[in-house]
């Protein structure tokens, strides 16, 4: 497994992009996961050569930022649903350009967007199928992130996402796990990884409190061992979004993972 560092807010690194990418590389990361915010979208032509010059991959892009524009896969408003589908399709050339996965999570929406879980599920599956078919033509892979019930309205567990992906039945869709969400939704941190097996395409490594790895109670040594057991060879994306600045988090997290057998 290789490691990348997740940058949720591009402003965190954007003011001195070259130097901050140098720092990520110096910590030992092989890549950087980026969030498709308007600021990043405006600077892709700058990001691409800077990452390439440093040998940093961009293995994945987060897509949830456009939920803040009213786009949503589950909502009854057809225009908003179709807008979400079209926006995801518009991201496919970007993903192809960087040879990256698109991560779909927040765009599923909240229960306040659609209180009827059955109706929401049907709309989400239909939208994902349309995006997935376009992704096949574009040669892009996608994952649906299982996000806990406090943050997203639908498909919270790894098993629920596995069932959704099976129902959508488009080979472009693969599976992913995120340790902070598994900590809330699952009874085991390792059984969902084993259940995904060779279909597991992407991993988010996040502490139970969202802070520095090792400051909560996630058993990362067991998680890493389970990933090794299934022969996972993709990226483990380090996610720290609380109680630490970018540089402290990037450096300390990879050191911690290596101490746990990573």
Secondary structure as GFF3:
##gff-version 3
##sequence-region A 1 262
A	DSSP	beta_strand	2	7	.	.	.	ID=ss1
A	DSSP	alpha_helix	11	14	.	.	.	ID=ss2
A	DSSP	alpha_helix	17	27	.	.	.	ID=ss3
A	DSSP	beta_strand	31	35	.	.	.	ID=ss4
A	DSSP	alpha_helix	38	41	.	.	.	ID=ss5
A	DSSP	alpha_helix	44	54	.	.	.	ID=ss6
A	DSSP	beta_strand	60	62	.	.	.	ID=ss7
A	DSSP	three_ten_helix	64	69	.	.	.	ID=ss8
A	DSSP	alpha_helix	78	98	.	.	.	ID=ss9
A	DSSP	beta_strand	101	104	.	.	.	ID=ss10
A	DSSP	three_ten_helix	106	108	.	.	.	ID=ss11
A	DSSP	alpha_helix	117	138	.	.	.	ID=ss12
A	DSSP	beta_strand	142	144	.	.	.	ID=ss13
A	DSSP	alpha_helix	158	168	.	.	.	ID=ss14
A	DSSP	beta_strand	173	178	.	.	.	ID=ss15
A	DSSP	alpha_helix	179	185	.	.	.	ID=ss16
A	DSSP	alpha_helix	191	196	.	.	.	ID=ss17
A	DSSP	three_ten_helix	197	199	.	.	.	ID=ss18
A	DSSP	beta_strand	200	206	.	.	.	ID=ss19
A	DSSP	alpha_helix	220	229	.	.	.	ID=ss20
A	DSSP	beta_strand	235	239	.	.	.	ID=ss21
A	DSSP	alpha_helix	246	259	.	.	.	ID=ss22
###
